Every structure is written in structure tokens, then in C-alpha cells.
Amino acid sequence: MDKQWTQVLDNIKDQINPANFRTWFAQTSGQINSEGTLTIKVRHAFIKESLEKRFLTVIQSSVEKVFGSSMPLDFKVDSSLTASNPPKEEAELQFTPNIPSFSHSSLNPKYTLASFVVGLSNNLAYAAAQAVVQNPGISYNPLFIYGGTGVGKTHLMHAIGQALLNKNPYFKIIYCSSEKFMNDLVQGIQTKRTGEFRAKYRACDLLLVDDIQFISGRDSTQEEFFHTFNELQAKNSQIVLTSDRPPNEIQKLESRLASRFQGGLMVDIQQPDFDTRVAILKARCAEKGDLIPGEILTLIAESMPTNARELEGKLLQIIQNTKLMGQVLTEETVRKFLGQPSLSTNGQKLEYKKVLAEINQYFDIKMADITGPRRKKGLVLPRQMAMYLLYKECKLPYERIGDLLGGRDHTTIMHGVEKITEAVSRDREIQRMLIEIKQALQ
């Protein structure tokens, strides 16, 4: 059995970094009992807990590889096992028994810097995260990331934690929501154990707090977070915060906290642009091993100028729906799922020709003016109106519209559509023009 357990350890060694292997696996033994259960003995309860929570998957896969099949695992503490170099965490617990241990299980292993898709909307935030990983507590402290829902703030926060933990497995990391911080504080007050609460949050090397805006208006929580923030910053512990808005726009946030949040680096993440949306879809397909044609991904990205989370959700829905219905994933089936008209509809060609003809008549210009390369100021609005109507009314994809308007790039078309969409909400003259053009098309 010693030989087989050594083979299991060798397999594990290939999958984790050397520091983790020395800390958690160097002083272990394995033995199969009569019932076919593999008993893994460790010398301390702290190691047992870590193996069960952090390394169970890698142990199971290594056992299956060595023995040819999976088997039940049973972790037991055996203090007779020798160890010349006790783990740093364990040594600290022996001398500071009142300080809670730090668990990294709350970090999502899927959220890494490598899996974060970088584009124009988030490249500054990504660069800031890399800088924090290189020099935690020094480069930008705090790092304050803000933006709308589903744009990647939480992903980037988890990725920072994962990267620092890979660099140093002894790094003490706390990831929590602002609600969790509040609940821990309330529990500490109710049980008269605020000392342990403070010891936990002020002893970490990296504090990650999601949705910090929710502490606004809560005086006792803001007071506690203020002192926690000060103590961590004083000892160069890294602080990373996320919010849906910048500090100066968080109502009922104490000015002393707002000034501290703005004292490091504030970066915003915008909604992903078209190219980033396509890159996100390609990355997620690669992760799951799904082979989807580029034109289908382009179609999905064009139909959803929204956040990354909804984009990934729509992709998953389309894939699962297609499989459940026993259909082949084609551009036609995707269009049907998205509620867009079929490309095979004969009336659609006539419709876009009618739109272009009406635009020419309304603005008293020629087709060559819209499709040609001239950048005359008076042609900008008619072209953008054409882009908007072809996209909104004819349901044509950006690339198709670009072809119709003289081979223009899809990003140009997308910009034109966005400009008119924005103008419609505030410009009465643009509203009037669109109403008149649409009435003429009926």
C-alpha cells in the first residue's frame, strides 16, 4: 500500500504547486481497509479539514487514476505521524486560538485572470488587478471597482484572490459581501464576541468586499468598517472593493469613508462592446468544449448589447434548448430563439430597399450619398437614421447593414445605431423625423 499511496501523492504533486504539497500532503499516509475504504491519515485536524474542503477533488481523481476506480475516502487524525515543518497557519493557531481560521473556499475557482475576457470596456480594471497582484498593498490600495450588474466586477475580485493565493498559499484572504460583513458584526455584538470579529477581519492580508454600497446609511457598520479599513491600510494589507457606483454617488455614505475609498485607484467597468461580447462568447464556448460557428456567436452578440452575465446566460439557453429539441444549431434556429425574422423571408429584401428609398426621399439625397465614402456633415444623420431603421425595423445584423451601406465596418454601424438610440430619448426633432419616416413606410 505504501507504494500505491506514493503513486497517488506523485499524481497529486503534478497538479498543485510545491508549497501546497509540502504543507498539506508531505506527512500523510494511506491504507485500504477490508471494506474497500481508503483511510488517509494526517497528523492534525487543521490539515484534515483543509484536505476535505480544498483538495478533495484532486485526491479523488488521483486515487481513481492509480487504483483504476473510485473508492470511499476516510480522513483520520493520527498525532503519531512525524512532521518537522508544521504549516504556518497551524503554528499561528496554536498561539492565537481565539483568531478564527481563514477559509479560501469562498473564492470561485472559475474566476481567474486567465478566464477574464479583456476588452475596451474593462482593460483598465484588468490592468489594475494585475498591478495589485504584483504588489499587494502597495500599487493601489484600496482598489475600488465600480460598474453595472454583470460586467465582471466580482470575477475580477475573485481573480485577484486566486492569483495571490497561488503566489503564496499562506496568504490570509477574506472575501465577503457587505451584507456578510454586517451580519458578522451583528452576530459578534449579540454573542459578545466582537473581539473575535475584529481579530478576523483585521488580521487578513487581503480583504475583498463585494457591493460595498449597501453599508450606506448603517452607522454602526460604517463605524466598524472605518476602523477595519484604517488598520488594514496601516499594515499594507490590500483592500479591494466593488460597487455599482463611485463613492461620491453612494448616498448616506460617511464622507470619511468616501474619501478613503477614493484615496487609492477607482476604475469603472462599462457594458461590453460588440467585439468584447463576441470574445466572451468564444471564451465560454472554449471552456465548455462547444463548437459553435462564428456567425452564430456574432448574431447572439449583436442581439444582446447588454452585460456579460446575461450574454452568457442567453448562450447557455440557446445551446440547451437546441439539444432538448433535438435541433441542429444553425443561424435560422438561433434567429427563431431570439425572436428575429428568418433570413429566408422574401419580404425582408424589399423592406430594406424601401427603407433606403424613403431615407433618400426624406432627406433629398441619392443612394450614392449614403453608400459612398464621402464624410460630408450633412450626410451623417441620414446614414445613421438608415443604420437605425435597418437594425430596429428590418432586424438586419450589423455586418449585413455594413454591406448594404457601402461595405462599412460593423463597429461603425453599431455606433450609428447607438447615437440615434440615445438621441431619440432626448431630441424632439429626431423623434419627429423618425415618426414621419415610419409613417411613410407603412
N, C-alpha and C positions, 0 to 999 in steps of 0.2 A: 504493500500500500504506500510506503514511503516514496517509492519510485513513481507511482502514478500521481500522488499528490504533488511531487516535484514537477511533473509534466503539466499539471493544472496551473501551478504557480508560474511556470515558464510561459504558458499561454497568456496568463493574466499580465505578466510583465511586458509583453509585447503590446498591450492595449492601453496601459496607463503610464503616466510619467514616473521616472525613477524615484522621485521624492515620495509620491503617494505609495508606491510599492514598498519602500523601506519602512514607511510609517505604519502601514496597516497590514501588510502580509508577511513581512520578514520573520516574525515569530508566531507562526501558526502551524497547526498540524491537522491532517485529515484522516479519517478512518471510517470504513463502511461496516455497519453493524449487521446482525443476522437478518434484520427486516429490510435490508437494502437501502437504508438511510445513510447519507454521508454526514458524519459528525465533524464539524470544523471547530477545533479548539483554539481559543485565544486567551491571552493572559489577563485581560481586563474588560470590564463591562462597557467601558467607553469605546474600545475597539470593536466589540461585538455589535454595538448599536450602529457604528459607522459602516461596518461591512453589510449589515442588514438593510440600511437605508440608502447608502451611496453606491455600493458596489455589487448589489445582489445580481443585477442583470449580467455583468461581466463574469461573475463567478459561475452563474448557471450556464452561460454559453461555453465557458472553458471546460466545465465538467462534462457537458454533453459532447464536446469535441474529443476529449481524452477517453471517455468511457463508451462513447458511441450512442448514448441515450441519456435523457434527463433523469434525475433522481431527486428525492426529497432531501432538503438540506436542514441540518440542525446545528445551530451555533451554541457553543457552550464555553463558559469561562473556566479556565484552568490556571490558577495562580502559580502552579509549579513550573510553567514554561518560563524559560530564562529570557531576559531582554537586557542588553547592555545600554541601549539608547532609547529611553522612553519617549514617546511622542511629546512634542512641545505642548500641545493642548492638554494632554493628560497631566503633565507636570504642573501646569498652571492651575488645573482644577484641584490638585492635591493641596495647593497652598491658598487657593481662593475659593473655598467650597460654596460661598454664597453667590458667586457670579454665575449666571446661567450659561450653559454651553452654547456655542454658536452653530446653527444648522444652516447648511447651504442648499438644503433640499428645495427651498422655495424658489431658487433660480431655475428657470426653464432651460434645459439643455439645448432646445431647438433655437433659442435666441442667441446667436453668436455674431461676432463682427463679420465672419465669413459669409453668413447667410443673409446679412443685411444688404439689400439692393440699393446701391448708391445712385443718385440722380441729381439734377439741378435743384430739386426741391429740398434735399436733405444733406447735400455734400458738406456743408459747413458743420452741421451737427455731428456727422460721421467723423470728420477730421478732429473735432474737439474731443470726441470719445477716444480716439486713438491717442491723442496727446495725454489725456488723463491716465490711460493705461500705461503709457511710457513713464510718466512722472506723477503718480497719485499724490494728491495733497499739495502739489507744487504748481503744476501748469495752470489749471483753472479750478479754483476752489472758493465757492461752490460752482458746479456746472449746472445751469438752470436751462432745461429743455422745455419749450412750450409749443403747442400746436393743437389742431383739432383732433377729433376722435379718429383712431385707426390709422394714423400717419406713421407710426413706428417709434413713438417715444419710449414705450415700455420695452420694446425689442432692444433698443439701443442701451437702455439702462441695464437690462439683464446681461447683454453682451459685455458691458464693462465689467460686471461682476464675474462672469465666466472667464474673461481674459486675465483678470488679476488673480483669480483663484488658480488658473493654470500656471501662472508665473510663480506663485507662492501658495502652496496648499495650506499653509498656516495662517493665511490672511483671514482676519475676522470680519465677516461681511454680514450686514443686516439689510435685507430687502423687505419693505413693508409698504402698505398703503397708508395714507394719512389717517384713515379710519382705524387701521390696526394700531397705529401709534396711540391714538386717542383711547381705544379700548384697553390697551395695556396699561395706560396711565390710570384710567378709572379703576381697573382691577387692582392695581397697586395701591391706590388710595383706600379702596374698600377693604382690602386684606391687610392694610397697614404694612405693606412691603414696597413702599416707593423707593427705598434704598436699593433693592434688587433691580427694580425697573431702571433706575438711573445708572446703576453699575453696568447693566446690559447694554443700554444704548450709548453710553459714553465711553465704553471700553473697546468699541469696534474700530477697525481700520478703514472701513468703507460703509457709509450709510446711504442707502438708496431708498428714497421716499417717493412713491407714486401719487399723483393727484394732490399735491400739497395745497391746492386752492381750497380744499374742504376744511382746513383748520381755521378759515376766516370766521370771525365772529365768536370763536370759542376761546375765551380769555385764558382759562387755566391751561388749555392745551398750548396756546401760543406762548404763554409764560414758560412752560416746561421746555418747549422746543427751542425757545430763545437761548436758554442756558445750555441745553444739549448742543446746539449749534456752536455756541461760543467755545465750549470745552473741546469739542472735536476739532474745530478750526485751529485752536491754540496749540494742539499737539500734531498738527498737519495730517489729521485723518481726512480722507476725501469724502466730500458730500456731493451727491447728485440728486437733483430734484426735478420732477416733471409737473407740468401744469397745462391747463387748456388755454391759459392766457399769461401775459407777462406780469410780473409782480405789481407794477403800478396800476394795473387794471383789476386786481383782486380786491373786491370791496370788503371792508371791515378787517383788512389785514393790517396789523400794527406797523407803524412807519419804521420802527427799529428792525423788524423782520424784513420788510420790503427792501430797506437799504442794504441789509446783509445779503439778501438773495441777488441783488443787483451788483454786489461787490466782486463777483467772480466773472464768469462769462455767461451771457444769455444768448441762446441760439434758438431760432424757431424752425419748425419743420412745416413746410407747406403741403398742400394736396399734391400728389404726384402728377407730373406732366405726362403727356402721351407716351413718350419714349420710356420713361421710368415705369409706367403701368405695364407696358409690353415686357420690359425686363423682369418685372416682378412675376408676371405670369410664366415666363420662360423658366425662371429660377424655381418656382414652385412645381412646375411640371418635371423639371430635372430631379428635384428632391424625391418625388413620388414615383419616378420612372414612367411617367405618362408621355407618350409620343403624340403631340398634337401639332398639326400643321401651323406654320407661322401666320397664314392668312386668317385662321380662326382666332388665334390669340389677338391679332390686330383688330378683328371685329369686336371681340369682347372688350378690349381696351378702349376702343372708340365709343362703345355704347355706354360706358360707365366712367365718366370723368369725375371720379369720387375717390374716397380713401382706400388705402391698400387692403384693409381688413375686409371691406365689402367686396372688393375686387376678387380677392382670394376665395371668399365665400361663394361668389357667383360662379367662379371657375369650378369649384367643387360640386356645386349644384348641377351644373351642366354635365359634368363627367358622370356623376352618379345617376342622374335622370336618364342619360343616354344608355347607360349599362342596364338600368332597371327595365327600360322599354325595349331592350334588345335592338337598339338602333346603331347605325354606323355614325360616328361623329363627323358630320360634314358641315359646310358653311350653311347649307339650307336648314339643317336641323337646329343649328345654333341660332340662326335668324328667327326661327319659329319659337324657340325657347325665350328669346329676348323680346318677342312681340314685334319684330320688324318684318316688313313685307318681303316676299320672295323675290330674288333677282330675276326669276323667270317670268315675272308678271309683265305682260306685253305693254300694259298701260303706263308702266313706270318710265319708259324711254320717252314717250310722248309728253309725260308730265314734266320731266326736267327740261325738255325743249320748250315747253310752254312757259315755264318759269323764266328761262333765259330770255325768251322773246318778250315777255312782259317787262322784265327789268330794262331791256334795251329801249322799249317804247316809253316806259315811265320816265326814264332819265334822259331820253332823246340821245342815245348813243348807239354805236354799231357793235356787232358781235366781236369784231376785231379789237375794239377798245377794251372789252372785258377779258378776252383771252390773250391779248397781246402783252408784250413786255413793258410797255410804257408805264411810268410811275407818276403820271400827272395827278396832282392833288384832287382834281375833280372826279377822278375815276376810282378813288379809294372806297368811297361809300357805296357806289353801285356794285363794285366787286364783292365787298363784304356782305352787302344785302343778298347778293346771289349765293354766296357761300352759306349764309344763314338759312335761307329758304330751301336750298338744295339739301341741307343737312336735316333741318327740322321738318320740312313738309314732304320732301321726296324720300327721306330716310336713307340717303346715299352715304356711304363711308367716306372719310376724309380723302383717302387715296383716289377714289373714283371722282370726287369733286375736283381734286387737283388735276386729274387728266382732262376733265371737261373744260377747265379754265386755263388751258394752255400749258399743261404739264407742271403746275406749281406743286411745291413740296407740301406734304400733309400737315407739317407744323404751321405753315402759312395759312392753310385753310382753318386749322384749329384756332389760330389766333384771331382770324376774322370772325369766326362764329362766336368766340368769347367776347369780342369787342361789341358786337351787336347785341348779344345777350345781356351784357352789362348796361348798354345804352338804353335798351327797352325799359329797364326798371326805373330810369330817372329822366329820360329825354322824351318830352311830349311830341316833338317833331318827328323823331324816329318812330314812335308809336303810331303817329298819324300815317306816315309813309307805308309802314307795314300793313296797316289796316286797309289802305287803299289798294295796295298791290294784291293782297289776298282776296279782296272783293272782286278784283278784275280776273283773278284766276278761277273763280267759281263758275 
